[in-house]
Amino acid sequence: MLKNTIYRLETEKKLRIGFFGGSITDGTGSTNFEKTSYRARVTDWFRNAFPESEIIAVNAAIGGTGTGYGMFRCQADLLSDKPDLVFVEFAANDWGDSYENVLPQAESIFRQIRRADPYTDAVAVFSVYDDIAEEIELGIEYESRSAITTAAHHYGVPTVDAGAAFLMKIIRAGGIFSDFIPDTLHPNDKGHKIMADTIIGRLSAWMDKDRAELRGSEGSSCGNIALTPRETPKLLCETTLEYARLVEVTALENLRLNGFTVEKNDDSKRFNEMLEATHAGDSFSFTFKGRGFGFCWGSTNINGNVKVEIDGGDPVIVQSWDHYVRCFHRLRSAIVTTNLDPEKTHSVTVTAEPFQPTEQSPDEAVRIGSIFMC
């Protein structure tokens, strides 16, 4: 399961851990993201269990995002830091999406991890919150968990259902969710500890088994064992965007601005610059080669849609906000198309539509933080 992780810890004395997920992985709900979140607790366990090894933790989590956004930012936010072990937690944010949508998105993430470094280990983590628990109680399938599990099994990635353990702890405590999930979505310190303890328990069991297999019956040390590459299997889904990636707006090919301007992004670490329109009719254009593209919106106080024209075809209206981003800052993504001829270069024009200001989002602006490519 985690034999390469064992080798790095006991032979190389260094392990770089990547945490890739949503707000729960980031630490929301805990009193201190870097001390009491499940991410911090798992990191501390590695440091305590392997005191002679250097443990480096990379937080690549973004609240409110699932595998659909994750597959595009996987390279830029996670793999660019060259992790040796990755924890992937997106099923909670993918809840409500279909199995058919989540499966190729999850496959894209596992496939990118495998292609980037076949020696990298990965673990899929599942969490839970009120709405998911209610559906489980009714016998409804947790489709995003099923889809991610299918992709994980195909790529030989072990899974930890910390959400199931969480539910059992809550049931045994009398079934009072607010004791563990006060806002109905994010675990508090007690909830994060349950998640961490569950993950650590599985890690300990897997690593004990791996260590025994590595040393063999004659008790040879792990230092005599080389890292083992993992094969990249055949694609599960024809629709999987295995080359999904993010492109900074200023790196677009043949970028032409007609009203849109390049602005610094001061309130997010996720992209440095963004394209901003403050008048309906402002536009920009670019070219690219691939199957499709989309947007990552800079979501603060945006209230306008955009019209997208591809290769001179019929325009498509893409909505920049929903009932969430009108109320608080949340990165939002939109995939425009994935059905283009990948061998051709395509031209795209994006035009700001008339604005729809609200009390929560009074600015008349469209802000695009980065571009999805596939």
C-alpha atoms as one frame of an Amber mdcrd trajectory, in Angstrom:
protein
   0.000   0.000   0.000   2.564   2.591   1.171   5.883   0.829   0.641   7.503
   3.806  -1.060   6.497   5.987   1.876   8.138   3.502   4.257  11.299   3.524
   2.148  11.495   7.333   2.099  10.956   7.568   5.854  13.365   4.824   6.888
  16.031   5.142   4.195  15.926   8.651   2.736  14.807  10.177   6.063  12.566
  12.668   4.299   8.910  12.745   3.277   6.926  15.456   1.512   3.167  15.093
   2.130   0.522  16.774  -0.034  -3.024  17.395   1.205  -5.424  17.892  -1.703
  -9.075  18.605  -0.986 -11.700  21.099   0.148 -12.389  23.161   3.249 -12.301
  20.204   5.664  -8.780  19.348   4.517  -7.826  23.012   4.710  -8.927  22.946
   8.358 -12.230  24.831   8.432 -14.079  24.230  11.691 -10.935  23.674  13.743
  -9.737  26.346  16.149  -6.270  26.324  14.600  -5.815  25.098  11.022  -2.130
  24.308  11.604  -2.552  22.560  14.961  -5.994  21.003  15.457  -7.215  20.190
  11.931  -7.036  16.583  10.770  -4.362  17.659   8.285  -2.186  19.099  11.057
  -2.751  16.105  13.342  -1.788  13.595  10.636   1.334  15.636   9.881   2.249
  15.710  13.574   1.807  11.936  13.781   4.378  11.441  11.037   6.785  13.782
  12.815   6.346  12.006  16.145   6.425   8.494  14.674   9.519   9.215  12.562
  11.525  11.803  14.536  14.697  11.225  12.515  12.943  12.066   9.231  12.222
  15.501   7.825   8.458  15.845   7.277   7.293  18.582   4.916   3.541  19.234
   4.578   2.016  20.932   1.535  -1.500  22.333   1.952  -3.124  22.245  -1.495
  -6.711  22.437  -0.225  -9.243  25.050  -1.340 -12.624  25.356   0.358 -15.755
  24.787  -1.691 -14.015  22.884  -4.484 -14.320  19.291  -5.695 -12.720  17.015
  -8.252 -14.055  19.131 -11.142 -11.818  22.027 -10.158  -9.208  19.784  -8.570
  -8.300  17.999 -11.806  -7.398  21.324 -13.421  -5.345  22.694 -10.523  -3.683
  19.386  -9.621  -0.409  20.210 -11.367  -0.166  23.859 -10.334  -1.249  23.534
  -6.692  -0.127  20.023  -5.741   2.276  18.271  -8.082   4.493  21.311  -8.583
   5.632  20.723  -4.971   6.655  17.135  -5.824   4.888  15.286  -2.989   5.929
  11.740  -2.005   2.563  10.951  -0.389  -0.791  12.567  -1.241  -4.074  12.581
   0.675  -7.047  13.282  -1.639 -10.341  14.410  -0.031 -13.063  15.684  -2.374
 -16.103  13.410  -1.991 -17.882  15.724   0.452 -17.732  18.693  -1.921 -18.711
  16.433  -4.828 -21.800  15.277  -2.921 -24.877  15.807  -5.080 -22.950  15.403
  -8.314 -23.476  12.248 -10.345 -21.290   9.151 -10.376 -20.821   9.666 -14.129
 -19.397  13.160 -13.601 -17.202  12.469 -10.590 -15.585   9.247 -11.854 -13.604
  10.770 -14.777 -12.714  13.816 -12.661 -11.318  11.628  -9.882  -9.521   9.491
 -12.454  -7.883  12.591 -13.904  -6.452  13.450 -10.468  -5.117   9.954  -9.711
  -3.749   9.655 -13.219  -1.935  12.991 -13.020  -0.384  11.974  -9.697   0.751
   8.659 -11.181   2.145  10.224 -14.370   3.989  12.972 -12.513   5.896  10.465
 -10.381   5.174   6.713 -10.406   6.855   6.437  -6.990   4.330   8.718  -5.281
   1.906   7.023  -2.877  -1.664   8.280  -2.496  -4.578   7.778  -0.095  -8.228
   8.700  -0.731  -9.981  10.131   2.342 -13.754  10.397   2.838 -15.513  12.705
   5.269 -19.165  13.411   6.079 -21.593  16.163   7.096 -25.306  16.477   7.913
 -26.805  16.224   4.412 -24.686  13.198   3.531 -25.561  11.501   6.823 -29.283
  12.028   6.193 -29.048  10.383   2.782 -27.014   7.474   4.156 -29.721   6.990
   6.797 -32.294   6.762   3.987 -30.204   4.165   2.156 -29.265   6.556  -0.671
 -25.938   5.909  -2.351 -23.166   8.399  -1.604 -22.351   8.584  -5.321 -19.282
  10.787  -5.128 -17.714   8.401  -2.608 -18.576   5.442  -4.853 -17.047   7.136
  -7.900 -13.835   8.158  -6.157 -13.533   4.680  -4.629 -13.845   3.102  -8.090
 -11.088   5.335  -9.457  -8.920   4.736  -6.386  -9.202   0.947  -6.716  -8.309
   1.138 -10.413  -5.096   3.033  -9.595  -4.214   0.961  -6.534  -4.910   3.829
  -4.120  -6.032   2.766  -0.615  -9.050   4.492   0.937  -9.925   5.646   4.456
 -13.600   6.251   5.202 -13.122   8.674   8.081 -16.722   9.792   7.498 -18.097
   6.372   8.425 -15.985   6.358  11.589 -17.216   9.875  12.292 -20.857   8.768
  12.010 -20.309   5.866  14.384 -18.704   8.145  16.975 -21.636  10.564  16.714
 -24.177   7.760  17.018 -22.413   6.389  20.074 -22.363   9.886  21.577 -26.139
  10.141  21.300 -26.503  11.314  17.716 -25.972  15.033  18.399 -24.278  16.359
  15.254 -23.797  19.856  16.623 -21.376  18.466  19.215 -19.016  17.582  16.369
 -20.226  19.647  13.361 -21.579  22.943  14.779 -22.194  24.579  11.390 -23.637
  21.338   9.871 -20.723  21.177   7.375 -17.321  21.370   9.064 -16.055  19.304
  11.999 -14.852  21.112  15.106 -11.672  20.116  16.934 -13.338  16.958  18.283
 -14.490  16.041  14.778 -11.110  16.719  13.200  -9.514  14.533  15.879 -11.855
  11.648  15.009 -10.878  11.999  11.347  -7.177  12.161  12.190  -7.316   9.183
  14.562  -9.109   7.117  11.914  -6.569   7.988   9.222  -3.633   7.422  11.560
  -5.045   4.048  12.574  -5.214   2.895   8.969  -1.768   4.319   8.179  -0.266
   2.454  11.124  -1.852  -0.846  10.071  -0.844  -0.476   6.424   2.698   0.581
   7.227   3.228  -2.220   9.750   2.173  -4.703   7.080   4.312  -3.028   4.411
   7.313  -2.909   6.710   7.037  -6.617   7.420   6.820  -7.415   3.706   9.779
  -5.168   2.880  11.997  -6.745   5.514  10.912 -10.257   4.615  11.258 -13.383
   6.641  15.024 -12.891   7.129  14.594  -9.439   8.658  16.467  -7.453   6.008
  16.360  -3.670   6.443  14.320  -1.357   4.261  17.602   0.201   3.188  18.216
  -2.790   0.968  14.958  -2.270  -0.906  14.615   0.150  -3.823  11.627   2.369
  -4.537   9.006   0.565  -6.607   7.329   2.382  -9.509   3.589   1.941 -10.009
   2.182   1.333 -13.461  -0.347   3.700 -15.024  -3.319   1.532 -16.007  -5.604
   1.970 -18.984  -8.161   4.736 -18.781 -11.405   3.876 -17.030 -13.405   6.561
 -18.838 -13.149   7.873 -22.377 -14.231  11.287 -21.053 -11.376  11.580 -18.542
  -9.414  14.812 -19.063  -6.020  13.390 -18.206  -4.147  16.488 -19.398  -6.311
  19.013 -17.549  -4.329  22.023 -16.360  -4.541  25.670 -15.272  -3.100  28.508
 -17.340  -2.433  31.974 -15.932  -4.451  34.594 -17.789  -1.365  36.496 -18.924
   0.129  33.282 -20.367  -2.698  32.751 -22.869  -1.647  32.508 -26.495  -2.455
  35.530 -28.665  -4.214  37.266 -25.775  -5.983  40.428 -26.963  -7.805  42.741
 -24.571 -10.722  44.895 -25.647 -11.970  46.484 -22.441 -10.828  43.740 -20.067
  -7.756  44.713 -18.037  -5.088  42.721 -16.207  -5.332  43.330 -12.458  -3.274
  42.140  -9.501  -5.065  39.642  -7.272  -4.311  40.680  -3.694  -6.861  38.596
  -1.780  -5.978  35.042  -2.898  -2.845  32.910  -3.028  -4.314  30.841  -5.863
  -3.486  33.117  -8.791  -1.454  36.288  -9.068  -3.333  38.170 -11.760  -6.829
  38.229 -13.174  -8.750  39.686 -16.083 -11.375  42.224 -15.051 -14.282  43.793
 -16.939 -16.255  46.715 -15.489 -18.467  47.480 -18.491 -20.874  45.303 -20.415
 -19.368  44.644 -23.833 -15.779  44.475 -22.598 -14.088  41.467 -24.200 -10.877
  39.514 -24.577  -9.756  36.815 -27.005  -7.114  34.093 -27.167  -6.202  30.903
 -29.031  -5.381  27.417 -27.793  -4.996  23.833 -28.957  -6.948  21.135 -27.131
 -10.279  19.511 -26.338 -11.718  22.323 -24.283 -11.376  25.057 -21.707 -13.112
  26.785 -18.824 -12.716  29.520 -16.209 -11.715  29.908 -12.615 -13.569  33.001
 -11.477 -12.140  35.527  -9.061 -15.323  35.404  -7.020 -15.280  38.484  -4.791
 -18.159  40.813  -5.692 -18.765  39.507  -9.179 -22.234  39.706 -10.609 -21.976
  39.453 -14.378 -22.156  36.636 -16.883 -20.020  36.294 -19.996 -20.768  35.353
 -23.577 -18.305  32.897 -25.110 -17.788  32.377 -28.850 -15.580  29.524 -30.079
 -14.257  29.427 -33.645 -16.935  31.885 -34.706 -19.774  29.568 -33.676 -22.971
  30.300 -31.788 -22.373  32.159 -28.509 -22.768  30.413 -25.154 -23.680  32.260
 -21.939 -21.578  31.216 -18.929 -22.826  32.246 -15.476 -20.216  33.521 -13.081
 -22.057  33.259  -9.762 -24.538  31.200  -7.802 -26.348  31.791  -4.492 -23.116
  31.020  -2.615 -20.699  33.467  -4.228 -23.162  36.322  -3.858 -22.677  35.999
  -0.101 -19.000  35.173   0.534 -15.666  34.696  -1.170 -15.510  31.325  -2.865
 -13.574  30.215  -5.897 -15.953  29.031  -8.571 -15.218  27.132 -11.728 -17.034
  26.695 -15.014 -16.118  24.243 -17.789 -17.241  25.761 -21.091 -16.607  22.800
 -23.419 -14.604  19.580 -23.701 -15.812  18.495 -27.152 -13.424  20.288 -29.502
 -10.993  18.724 -31.970  -7.790  18.315 -29.914  -5.584  18.534 -33.003  -6.810
  21.973 -34.052  -6.045  25.465 -32.777  -9.215  27.190 -31.607 -10.059  30.874
 -31.258 -12.090  32.116 -28.300 -13.762  35.467 -27.600 -15.199  36.249 -24.159
 -17.551  39.229 -23.739 -19.021  40.657 -20.519 -22.815  40.568 -20.418 -24.949
  43.239 -18.660 -24.274  43.159 -14.922 -26.675  41.943 -12.251 -25.667  43.707
  -9.018 -27.127  42.547  -5.714 -26.962  43.843  -2.154 -24.351  41.208  -1.311
 -22.389  41.811  -4.526 -22.756  45.471  -5.483 -19.711  45.785  -7.754 -20.356
  45.764 -11.467 -17.516  43.518 -12.508 -16.471  40.215 -13.988 -13.172  38.781
 -12.732 -11.507  35.724 -14.265  -8.591  34.330 -12.284  -7.219  31.619 -14.541
  -8.158  29.461 -17.499  -8.765  25.714 -17.586  -7.235  23.840 -20.507  -7.596
  20.205 -21.514
